[in-house]
Each structure stands twice: as C-alpha cells, then as structure tokens.
Amino acid sequence: MTTFLLFIGGVLIFLVGLAISVGLHELGHLLPAKLFGVRVRQYMIGFGPTIVSKKFGDTEYGIKAIPLGGFVSLSGMFPPGKELRPAKNPVTRFFRRLIQDARDASSESMQGTDESRALYRLPVYKRIIVMAGGPVMNLILAFVLLAVVVSGFGLAGATTTVGAVAECVLPVTAKSSECTASDAASPASVAGLKPGDTIVAIDGTTITEWTQATAITHASAGKTLNYVVLRDGKELTLAITPQLTTRYDFNADGTPVLDAAGSPVLVEMGIAGISPEVGRVVAPISDVFPLMGDAVAQTGQMILQLPQKIVGVGEAAFSSAPRDITGPVSVVGVGRVAGEIASTDVASTTDKLVALIGVLASLNIALFAFNLIPLLPLDGGHIAGAIWEAIRRGWAKLRHKADPGPVDISRLMPLTFVVVTLLFAMSALLIYADIVKPISVLG
C-alpha cells in the first residue's frame, strides 16, 4: 500500500510540475504581448471544460479540467487576406475552408479592439519576442531546476573523502588483483591513511575536488607529500611518497588515450593507492551551462531522429520487440517514470527528489526544443513566418519596391492541419505504447 501511495505521489508531483511548466510557458507569451499592447483575450492552463476563471482587464484567466497543456488567445494572429476563389475539388475546398476559418477567428478576436493591438501589426522583432517567450521561459525554468540539483544537492561523483586504501600498488599489467607477500605496501597504507579521511590539502594546496589530489599525486612520483586530512573532526598531517607505477593514460573526459595503432597508451605516474568515496558533489552554478548545452543538443538530436524513433515505438508496441529506453515517451510515460522513481526502495529520499527534479528539467528542455520546430501550430512556425516577412520586406526595400506588407501565414493552415494530425497520431501511439509496453528506468 505504501509503495502504491508513493507511486501516486510521484505522478502528482509530475502533474503539478507539468502544470507549472505549461503555465510559465504561456506566461512567457502573455507578458511580452501585454507589454507590446497586444490584446490577450484568454490565458488558460489545461484543456477541456473550464473549472474556474476570472477576468482582469480584458483578459480572462482560468484553469481547465485536463492539465496537459495550455494556451493564450492573442488578438489578430493573422492579417486580413484576399478572398479565396471557390474550389470544385473537395480537398481543395476543405483546405480553403481551413484558411478562411483561421482568418475569421482572427477577425472575430479583434471585435471591439483597436486595430493597432493586433499581433500581426507588431514589428517583426516584437512578434518574435512574443512567440519565443514561451520556449525561453521553459529554458529558464530548466536552468533553475538544474541549478537546484547541481548547486543545491550536488551531482553524483568523487568526493574528497577517501573511500578505500589499497594494500599494495600493482602495475596495470599484473595478472592478478590480489596482493602477494612480495608486493610492497601502498604508500597510503604505509602512511596510515584510512577510509573516511577527508583530504583537506596536499603540500599547501587546498583540495576541493578529487581530481586535484590525483593530479598532484600523479606528478609527484618519489616525492614525499604532506597530506592534511580531516579525521574525526581533527586535522592530521601524513607524509606520503607516491610510488612510480605504470598506468593507462586517460583524457580529461575519462576516455582512454590511444596511439596511432589504436592501442591504449601506457604512462608512468605516481600512485598513492587510494580511491575516492562516491557521493554528491556540489558544484558552482556555472557548471549548469555545459549540462544545459548537452541536454539541448541531445534533445535536438532526438527530434531529428523522431520519425525513425516513432517507427521503433510502433514496432515494439505491436510486437514482441523490446522498447528502446532512449526513445520518446508520452506524458503518460513520463508520469509513470515519476511514480516509479518515487516508489522505489533502492534510493534515498534525496536521490528520489533529485531524480524527480531532473525529470521536470528534462521536460522543460523538451518543451523548449520541440516548440521551436519551424512548423505551425508550434511557436517556431510563427517565428519562421515573422523571419520570412522580415526577409521579404528587406529584399523589397533593397530593390526600392513597395512594402509587400505582412505575411499571411493563415495560408499555411493546410500544412498546419497535416502537422496537427501527425502530432495527434504520434501522441496516441506513444500513449498506447506507454500503457502496453512502458519504459522502466529502474529495470
């Protein structure tokens, strides 16, 4: 029963985080729109029937029943267009109806509103700010969440505390990992270093990261170093002379250094015979930036591979093929992962909390990247339309031609219909796959 309640708790935490993420995304559109004078008719969190709403000024703010999205209704999304000619072909007639419906809805949103408050009347750069505000808000939220993890809880890694002290130092080419009577004791064990000792300084250099200690030790073979360690609340100074030993060479990112033939490179270095205790290492906020860059790049790569990944999800959902753990998941799948994290008994409360924060950070990075895809109805489609308008107007100006006016992106409604249909089909497939063959992050 407790496990079930924890699972539900994890799902609820995710849903609240999702609602906040969506709310801030829409706030990213709302604030610049109001700043630039655009009339915002509605600001809604969720879809479906309205649970509660309140009108302030000319904007209705509310919460709807299904907390899986949200929207802001901006007046004058599309400029008035030329009247479309009747079409005999039913498909063409349907698509032209979509275009006209979009224009009619845009015109209706301007009723009782001055024409200057229409979104399409804004300068291009202001429209881009309005449409990019949502994704940027998600990026900011992801940064804040990752900063809480990195600088608040810390990331799993090597601490400055000694985790183990080797009895002896064996060469990398040794056939056995067991020490023998003929093997000399390790310098650390000879000096009396013990597991649990925290390295404070080495020869006057303050140690804040384990990599500092290893760098000094590796470069000091045969040289006696004064290790200052903290043991039971007291500082002790131990004299340790690193032993010259052959080891594989590694790059800064942990990958082995290879020679021209592709074989690992061996180097001689000083070894003390100690290894670190693994724990949470708090890092400065500046360390969040590379993490964000990697996460955005990985998400972008996932989006580029989405068609191929979706095919794989379909094959797994309707066959005995395994589900790709690195593949896309629906909101249902992410909620299940959150519940699984919260209910596991193999992690501490802190580790669970950090993992849930990481899930929400990943969600916001996905919202940022996905919404910038240059297709309507996504924010990136509106941004692409504004950029195209700037290019068209700039080209006309260079040629001393008349201003061609705003770009009528309502003409892209047929393409928008196709995109929406594909998104709906993809969502349905992912939800089905997450129900019949869910991804489990804990194995």
SVG drawing of the C-alpha trace seen along z (x, -y; Angstrom):
<svg xmlns="http://www.w3.org/2000/svg" viewBox="-17 -52 79 66">
<polyline fill="none" stroke="black" stroke-width="0.4" points="0.0,0.0 2.8,-2.4 4.5,-1.7 1.3,-2.5 0.8,-5.8 4.4,-6.8 3.8,-6.0 0.7,-8.1 2.6,-10.9 5.3,-10.8 2.7,-11.1 1.0,-14.0 4.3,-15.8 4.9,-15.4 1.4,-16.7 1.9,-19.7 5.3,-20.3 3.8,-19.9 1.0,-22.4 3.6,-24.9 5.8,-24.4 2.9,-25.0 1.7,-28.0 5.1,-29.6 5.4,-28.8 2.1,-30.6 3.2,-33.4 6.3,-33.8 3.8,-34.7 1.4,-36.7 3.9,-39.2 5.6,-40.5 2.3,-40.5 0.8,-42.8 4.0,-44.9 3.7,-45.5 0.0,-46.3 -1.5,-43.2 -4.9,-42.3 -4.7,-38.9 -8.3,-37.5 -7.6,-34.4 -4.8,-32.8 -5.7,-29.2 -3.9,-26.3 -5.2,-23.0 -7.8,-22.0 -11.4,-20.9 -14.1,-22.4 -13.2,-25.4 -13.0,-24.7 -12.5,-28.3 -11.8,-31.6 -11.7,-35.3 -11.5,-38.3 -9.0,-41.0 -9.0,-43.9 -9.6,-42.5 -8.1,-39.1 -9.8,-36.0 -7.5,-33.9 -8.5,-30.3 -7.9,-26.6 -9.4,-23.9 -10.1,-20.2 -7.3,-18.5 -3.9,-19.7 -1.9,-18.6 -1.3,-21.9 -2.5,-25.4 -2.9,-28.4 -3.1,-32.2 -5.5,-33.7 -3.9,-36.7 -6.0,-39.0 -5.1,-39.5 -2.9,-36.4 -3.4,-36.7 -3.7,-39.7 -6.8,-40.1 -6.3,-38.1 -7.6,-38.2 -10.9,-36.4 -10.3,-32.9 -11.9,-31.7 -14.4,-28.8 -13.0,-25.4 -14.7,-22.4 -12.2,-19.8 -13.5,-18.7 -9.9,-18.5 -9.0,-22.0 -12.4,-23.3 -11.7,-21.8 -8.2,-23.3 -9.5,-26.7 -12.2,-26.5 -9.4,-26.0 -7.7,-29.1 -10.9,-31.1 -11.9,-29.8 -8.5,-30.9 -8.9,-34.4 -12.5,-34.6 -11.3,-33.6 -8.6,-36.2 -11.1,-38.9 -13.5,-37.9 -10.8,-38.3 -10.4,-41.9 -14.0,-42.9 -14.2,-45.9 -10.4,-46.2 -8.3,-48.9 -6.5,-47.5 -3.2,-48.7 -3.5,-46.0 -3.4,-43.1 -0.4,-40.8 0.3,-40.9 0.7,-44.7 3.7,-44.4 7.2,-44.9 8.8,-41.6 11.2,-41.6 8.4,-42.1 6.4,-39.2 9.5,-37.0 9.9,-38.0 6.2,-37.2 6.3,-33.8 9.8,-32.9 8.8,-33.9 7.2,-30.6 10.1,-28.3 12.6,-30.7 10.6,-30.5 10.9,-26.7 14.6,-27.0 14.9,-29.4 12.9,-27.0 15.1,-24.1 18.2,-26.1 16.7,-26.9 15.8,-23.2 19.3,-22.0 20.9,-24.7 19.0,-23.4 20.4,-19.9 24.0,-21.0 24.5,-23.7 21.9,-22.6 22.0,-18.8 25.1,-18.1 25.8,-15.6 27.0,-12.1 30.7,-11.9 34.0,-11.5 34.2,-13.4 37.4,-14.5 36.8,-11.7 38.9,-8.5 36.7,-5.5 39.3,-2.8 43.1,-2.3 44.8,0.4 47.1,2.8 49.6,2.6 50.1,0.9 50.0,3.3 51.2,2.5 48.4,2.3 49.9,5.4 49.5,7.5 47.6,10.8 46.0,10.8 44.4,8.1 45.5,9.8 48.5,8.6 51.2,11.1 53.9,11.2 56.4,9.9 54.4,6.8 55.3,3.6 52.6,2.0 50.9,-1.1 52.3,-4.5 48.9,-5.5 48.7,-2.4 52.3,-2.9 51.5,-6.5 48.4,-5.4 45.7,-6.9 42.3,-5.4 38.9,-5.2 36.7,-8.0 39.6,-10.5 38.8,-13.7 41.8,-15.2 42.0,-18.9 45.3,-19.9 48.4,-18.5 51.7,-20.3 49.9,-23.6 47.4,-23.3 43.8,-23.3 41.9,-20.3 38.3,-20.9 38.0,-18.2 39.3,-14.7 40.9,-15.4 43.2,-17.9 44.5,-15.3 45.1,-12.8 46.8,-15.3 49.3,-16.3 49.9,-12.6 50.4,-11.5 53.0,-14.3 55.0,-13.5 56.4,-10.0 59.2,-9.5 58.5,-12.9 57.2,-13.0 54.0,-14.9 52.3,-16.3 48.7,-15.2 46.5,-17.2 43.4,-15.1 40.3,-15.5 39.7,-12.5 37.1,-12.5 36.9,-16.3 40.7,-16.8 43.3,-17.6 46.3,-15.2 49.3,-15.6 50.5,-12.4 53.7,-12.1 53.0,-10.0 55.5,-9.3 53.7,-8.3 55.1,-5.1 56.2,-5.3 53.8,-2.9 52.7,-2.2 49.1,-3.1 46.9,-3.7 46.6,-7.3 43.2,-9.0 41.8,-12.1 40.0,-14.8 36.6,-13.3 37.6,-9.9 38.2,-8.2 41.5,-6.3 44.3,-7.9 45.1,-5.8 48.2,-5.7 48.3,-5.7 47.6,-2.0 44.5,-2.4 46.1,-0.8 45.9,-2.3 48.8,-4.4 50.8,-3.5 52.4,-6.2 54.4,-6.2 52.9,-8.2 52.9,-8.5 50.3,-6.3 49.4,-6.5 47.0,-3.6 43.7,-5.3 40.3,-5.7 37.5,-8.2 34.2,-7.8 31.4,-8.4 28.7,-10.9 27.0,-14.1 29.4,-16.9 28.1,-20.4 29.3,-22.5 29.0,-26.2 26.1,-27.4 28.5,-27.9 28.6,-24.1 24.9,-24.2 25.7,-25.8 27.5,-22.9 24.9,-20.5 22.2,-22.6 24.1,-22.7 24.4,-18.9 20.8,-18.4 19.5,-20.7 21.8,-19.1 20.6,-15.6 17.0,-16.7 17.6,-18.3 19.2,-15.1 16.2,-13.2 13.8,-15.5 15.8,-14.9 15.6,-11.2 11.9,-11.3 10.4,-9.7 12.8,-6.7 12.2,-6.5 8.4,-6.6 8.7,-3.6 10.6,-1.8 7.9,-2.6 5.2,-1.2 7.1,2.0 7.6,2.5 4.0,1.7 2.5,4.2 5.1,7.0 7.5,8.7 10.3,6.3 11.8,4.6 11.1,0.9 14.1,-1.5 14.8,-3.1 16.3,-6.1 13.2,-6.6 10.4,-9.1 7.6,-8.8 4.3,-10.4 3.1,-12.4 1.7,-9.1 5.1,-7.5 6.9,-10.4 4.3,-10.3 4.8,-6.6 8.6,-7.2 8.0,-9.8 5.8,-7.4 8.4,-4.6 11.1,-6.9 9.1,-8.0 8.1,-4.4 11.4,-2.7 13.1,-1.3 16.6,-1.3 17.2,-5.0 17.3,-7.6 14.7,-10.3 17.3,-12.8 18.1,-10.7 14.4,-10.4 13.9,-14.2 16.9,-14.9 15.7,-12.4 12.2,-14.0 13.7,-17.5 15.8,-16.1 12.6,-14.7 11.0,-18.1 14.1,-19.8 14.2,-17.4 10.5,-18.0 11.1,-21.8 14.1,-21.3 11.9,-19.1 9.2,-21.8 11.8,-24.4 13.3,-22.5 10.0,-21.0 8.2,-24.3 10.9,-25.8 10.3,-23.4 9.5,-25.8 6.1,-24.4 2.6,-25.7 0.9,-25.5 4.1,-25.4 5.8,-28.6 8.6,-28.0 6.2,-28.2 5.1,-31.7 8.7,-32.7 9.6,-31.3 6.7,-33.3 7.9,-36.5 11.5,-35.9 10.3,-35.3 8.3,-38.5 11.5,-40.4 13.4,-38.9 10.7,-39.7 10.3,-43.3 14.1,-43.8 14.5,-42.4 11.8,-44.8 13.4,-47.7 16.8,-46.9 15.1,-46.8 13.3,-50.0 10.0,-48.2 6.7,-48.8 6.4,-47.3 4.8,-43.8 3.1,-44.0 2.7,-41.3 3.0,-37.6 -0.3,-35.9 0.6,-32.6 -3.0,-31.6 -2.4,-30.2 -0.3,-27.5 -3.4,-26.2 -3.5,-23.1 0.1,-22.2 -0.9,-23.0 -3.8,-20.5 -1.3,-17.8 1.1,-18.6 -1.7,-18.6 -2.9,-15.2 0.6,-13.8 1.1,-15.1 -2.2,-13.6 -1.4,-10.2 2.1,-10.3 0.7,-11.1 -1.9,-8.4 0.8,-5.8 3.1,-6.9 0.3,-6.7 -0.7,-3.3 2.9,-2.1 3.4,-3.6 0.4,-1.6 1.1,1.8 4.9,1.7 6.1,-1.0 9.7,-2.0 11.2,-1.3 14.1,-3.4 14.9,-1.1 15.0,2.1"/>
</svg>
